[in-house]
Structures are given as C-alpha cells and as structure tokens.
Amino acid sequence: MISLKKNDKIIIIAAIVVLVFAGVAIAMYQSPKPKTPPLSTTTTEKSYDVIWTMQNGTLNTISEFAGKNSPYQGTVVIPEANVKRITFNMSWVDDRMTVFKRMGLDSLTLEVSMPDGIYSFTETNKSAAVTGEGTISFTIVKDIIPPDTTVKGENEKDAQSKLNMYDDSWTDKDININVSVQIGEIRILKKIRDKGNDFELHITYQYYQGVLKEDTTKNTGEDTNFSPDDDPWVDQEIPPYMSMIISTGCGRYV
C-alpha cells in the first residue's frame, strides 16, 4: 500500500474540498433573469412637405350710397394670409340724367388704401350716356410666392399649427375704402335735387394656402431612455455563492 506524505494528504483533501464546492456551485447556479424591458418613451415626429395652392375668396358685397357732400367711407378685412391679388369691381347707374340721357352724367371715384400703406389707388369713371351705367375695376397684385419648405409634427394637425403663414401684412387688418361722387348736372335746380348715387362694390381675392403632404423618407425619432453604458436586458450581478468561492481562493490552482 502506497504511503502518502503529509503534504500530499493536504493537497488531496484541498482538491476534494474544491470539487465539492464546485459541484455545489454548479448545482445552485441559475442563469440571471432578464430585466423587464422598460416602456419606450420614444417620440417620433413626422416630416411634411408644404405645397402652396392658389385659393379664391370673396367678401360681402358693399351696397351703399355716395352723397355729393358726404362720401362713403368704410373698411373691410381679409381673414386669410398670403394674399396674392385683390380685385375691386364697382358699378352704379346714374339716377338723374337729363336731355336725352346724355347730359348731367355723374362721375364716381373709388379710393382704396391697403393696410401696409404700400399699395393704394384712386380711380374715377363717368356714367355712360343713354344707359347711365358706370363701372370701375382695379386689381392690386402683390409680388409674393411662398417658398418650398417642410414642417415637422407628431401628426398633421400638430404640423399645421406650426406652419408659418409667410405673409400676413393684410391679414385681419383694415382696408380703407372711400367712394365719392361728382354731380354732372349744371343747372342749379336739377343739381340741387341730385343728392348723389347708389353703388355696389364687389371684392374678390386670391391667396396661397399651404397643404401638407407627409414625407415618409424624412421621419425622425429620438430615444432618450438609456445611457450608452446601460444594458436593460441582462443583470450583471455575480451570485453570492460564486463570490464566496472566489474570495476564499478555493477555485485557484495551487
């Protein structure tokens, strides 16, 4: 029978202890449970191209009277932005013509001043012989073309609220209108009886309206849940029984 030295016995006992601890550790070891993935708070904004389309608008017709001593004065407003052009069409019929309807023809003058003070005009025309009809037509054209652009939003309604109106210099601001009359009658009694003339003023306009079209190639999002060092899926903690084996040095080779 082989006789073991004392040192050999100690080594064998130590080895047996290490194997026992290793077996226990293997039996008790469980894979780390994954953490429950956090709810994503990613906010994604959609990108929309702005397409400018020309729209038509009309204001209520002004039916008023312009007196020889009291011109008509009033204001109108346009609710839309990006107005490209506005047209004023005024018409009337002389109600007191004399002598074969060729004498005593009234003349009416239309004066318009826009809110920005840049655009204004004054036009005068005389009633036509026989029919007594008169008209004035004038169009103001603004040199604007909204640029191509994009806006972002969580949805179309959100993006629409962020859309820049581009040009609102006439929007909801007073347009001043003045209509005066010059009596054509030269005979005193007839001229006294002629107080002025009725007229109608029609106002139409065109403006650019932005229509949104989603661009799916430019959608962006940003996720700020985790720092670069975070790993939300794996728990990196070392089981306590493994820490015990390592700290005691039982797992080391002698």
C-alpha atoms as one frame of an Amber mdcrd trajectory, in Angstrom:
protein
   0.000   0.000   0.000   1.350   3.379  -1.031   2.132   5.638   1.932   1.241
   9.276   1.368   3.224  12.065   2.799   1.531  14.619   4.971   1.747  17.344
   2.281   0.233  15.018  -0.311  -2.694  14.305   2.006  -3.305  18.029   2.480
  -3.291  18.599  -1.305  -5.731  15.729  -1.883  -8.076  16.988   0.857  -7.935
  20.516  -0.584  -8.701  19.172  -4.038 -11.690  17.222  -2.699 -12.970  20.364
  -0.955 -12.622  22.373  -4.164 -14.525  19.717  -6.133 -17.289  19.653  -3.512
 -17.654  23.445  -3.571 -17.589  23.472  -7.370 -20.303  20.809  -7.514 -22.483
  22.736  -5.081 -21.951  25.975  -7.039 -22.882  24.293 -10.314 -25.994  22.769
  -8.770 -27.132  26.051  -7.265 -26.241  28.283 -10.179 -29.142  29.754 -12.128
 -28.951  31.871 -15.233 -29.540  35.569 -14.468 -33.114  36.609 -15.106 -33.528
  39.273 -17.770 -34.924  42.569 -16.638 -38.341  43.553 -17.869 -37.794  45.866
 -20.839 -38.874  49.426 -19.976 -41.703  51.073 -21.800 -40.376  53.095 -24.698
 -40.796  56.861 -24.480 -39.585  57.469 -27.997 -41.291  60.470 -29.598 -41.318
  60.323 -33.379 -42.043  63.426 -35.436 -43.277  63.180 -38.976 -41.987  65.424
 -41.724 -44.430  67.168 -44.064 -43.761  68.936 -47.343 -45.700  72.186 -47.749
 -47.449  72.508 -51.113 -48.798  76.025 -51.811 -52.084  76.082 -53.731 -53.978
  79.135 -55.048 -57.403  79.643 -53.471 -60.223  82.103 -54.228 -62.034  84.272
 -51.706 -64.935  86.739 -51.794 -66.042  89.437 -49.360 -69.614  90.538 -48.821
 -70.871  92.977 -51.458 -70.988  96.599 -50.313 -74.261  98.241 -51.387 -74.157
 101.878 -50.285 -74.829 105.485 -51.231 -72.214 108.143 -52.025 -73.511 111.685
 -51.473 -72.187 114.806 -53.119 -71.494 116.282 -49.677 -70.921 113.053 -47.785
 -68.670 110.472 -49.495 -68.955 106.856 -48.413 -66.185 105.758 -46.060 -65.780
 102.213 -44.803 -63.390  99.351 -44.142 -63.197  95.656 -44.965 -60.819  92.896
 -43.775 -59.466  89.750 -45.374 -59.086  86.845 -42.912 -56.556  84.844 -44.961
 -52.795  85.266 -45.179 -50.579  85.156 -48.281 -52.926  87.266 -50.432 -51.583
  87.428 -53.976 -54.149  89.718 -55.618 -57.327  91.554 -54.748 -59.845  92.931
 -57.271 -62.342  95.758 -56.716 -65.345  95.944 -59.071 -67.676  98.888 -58.517
 -70.839  99.539 -60.510 -73.675 102.082 -60.465 -76.465 103.611 -62.562 -76.920
 107.374 -62.739 -80.448 108.043 -61.479 -80.869 111.657 -62.645 -79.832 112.023
 -66.270 -81.441 114.757 -68.413 -81.817 115.802 -72.034 -81.990 112.559 -73.966
 -79.982 110.886 -71.192 -76.776 112.479 -72.435 -76.398 115.403 -70.063 -75.854
 115.639 -66.323 -73.899 112.392 -66.073 -72.361 111.779 -62.644 -68.775 110.642
 -62.083 -67.789 108.366 -59.213 -64.354 107.986 -57.661 -63.086 104.899 -55.822
 -60.142 105.282 -53.436 -58.575 102.254 -51.711 -55.701 102.147 -49.242 -54.259
  98.789 -48.174 -53.173  98.084 -44.554 -49.430  98.111 -45.253 -49.598 101.623
 -46.739 -47.663 100.471 -49.794 -50.498  99.574 -52.125 -53.249 102.096 -52.877
 -55.094 103.541 -55.868 -57.631 106.155 -56.956 -59.855 105.553 -59.989 -62.603
 107.759 -61.484 -65.144 106.980 -64.188 -68.159 108.714 -65.670 -71.625 107.267
 -66.175 -72.286 106.115 -69.719 -74.655 108.079 -71.976 -78.113 106.621 -72.569
 -77.739 103.730 -70.082 -76.280 105.827 -67.275 -74.247 102.819 -66.191 -70.771
 103.219 -64.773 -68.049 100.813 -63.677 -64.632 100.900 -62.083 -62.408  97.830
 -61.905 -58.945  97.681 -60.394 -56.690  94.808 -59.296 -53.803  95.019 -56.841
 -51.162  92.329 -57.357 -48.674  91.568 -54.623 -45.272  90.195 -55.546 -45.188
  87.152 -53.260 -44.519  83.456 -53.829 -44.180  81.397 -50.627 -41.012  79.246
 -50.699 -40.987  75.455 -50.637 -40.468  74.241 -47.106 -41.128  71.394 -44.679
 -42.603  71.278 -41.187 -42.485  68.574 -38.530 -45.112  67.423 -36.088 -46.420
  64.388 -34.259 -49.355  64.411 -36.683 -50.785  66.558 -39.473 -52.770  68.773
 -37.088 -49.683  69.440 -34.987 -47.621  70.251 -38.089 -50.366  72.546 -39.433
 -50.236  74.590 -36.226 -46.501  75.147 -36.796 -46.896  76.232 -40.419 -45.645
  79.778 -40.895 -48.249  81.996 -42.582 -45.354  83.590 -44.527 -47.094  86.914
 -45.323 -49.776  88.298 -43.001 -49.363  92.025 -43.735 -53.012  92.238 -44.903
 -54.494  89.556 -42.645 -57.392  90.810 -40.462 -56.324  94.423 -40.986 -58.478
  97.319 -42.183 -58.646  98.052 -45.911 -59.886 101.639 -46.191 -62.447 102.432
 -48.899 -63.717 105.844 -49.960 -66.366 106.458 -52.665 -67.217 109.986 -53.718
 -69.471 111.406 -56.434 -69.247 114.443 -58.673 -72.660 115.626 -59.852 -72.801
 116.116 -63.611 -75.876 118.328 -63.722 -75.035 122.024 -64.352 -78.494 123.500
 -63.977 -78.987 124.781 -60.463 -82.398 123.307 -59.647 -81.551 119.906 -61.115
 -78.197 119.926 -59.342 -79.830 120.653 -56.004 -82.180 117.707 -56.390 -79.314
 115.330 -57.268 -78.020 114.171 -53.868 -75.585 111.531 -55.129 -75.711 107.957
 -56.313 -76.108 104.379 -55.131 -73.302 101.943 -55.939 -72.254  98.313 -55.413
 -68.712  97.198 -54.705 -67.663  93.568 -55.196 -64.314  92.451 -53.752 -62.625
  89.186 -54.684 -59.129  87.933 -53.925 -56.706  85.054 -54.390 -54.320  83.712
 -51.789 -51.812  80.911 -51.255 -52.835  78.138 -48.873 -50.326  75.608 -47.543
 -51.344  71.965 -47.985 -49.298  69.346 -46.089 -48.057  66.121 -47.642 -46.269
  63.604 -45.434 -42.724  62.729 -46.494 -42.113  59.209 -45.168 -38.428  59.340
 -46.135 -37.668  62.057 -43.564 -39.365  60.797 -40.413 -37.091  61.086 -37.390
 -37.226  59.952 -33.786 -35.142  60.228 -30.636 -34.954  57.677 -27.827 -33.540
  59.033 -24.569 -34.376  56.073 -22.278 -30.864  54.729 -21.636 -27.284  55.909
 -21.391 -24.674  54.210 -23.637 -23.483  52.068 -20.698 -26.935  50.745 -19.793
 -27.920  47.200 -20.635 -31.626  46.788 -19.826 -31.778  43.106 -20.691 -29.110
  41.352 -18.572 -28.426  41.533 -14.843 -24.643  41.539 -14.404 -24.641  40.744
 -10.637 -22.496  37.783  -9.535 -24.353  35.176  -7.410 -23.232  35.300  -3.725
 -22.054  31.675  -3.628 -19.734  32.312  -6.590 -18.390  35.391  -4.814 -17.690
  33.211  -1.761 -15.718  30.682  -3.799 -13.679  33.376  -5.485 -12.974  35.299
  -2.267 -11.811  32.204  -0.370  -9.451  31.263  -3.144 -10.881  27.770  -3.337
 -11.080  27.965  -7.055  -7.397  28.739  -7.511  -4.776  26.278  -8.596  -2.053
  25.691  -6.066
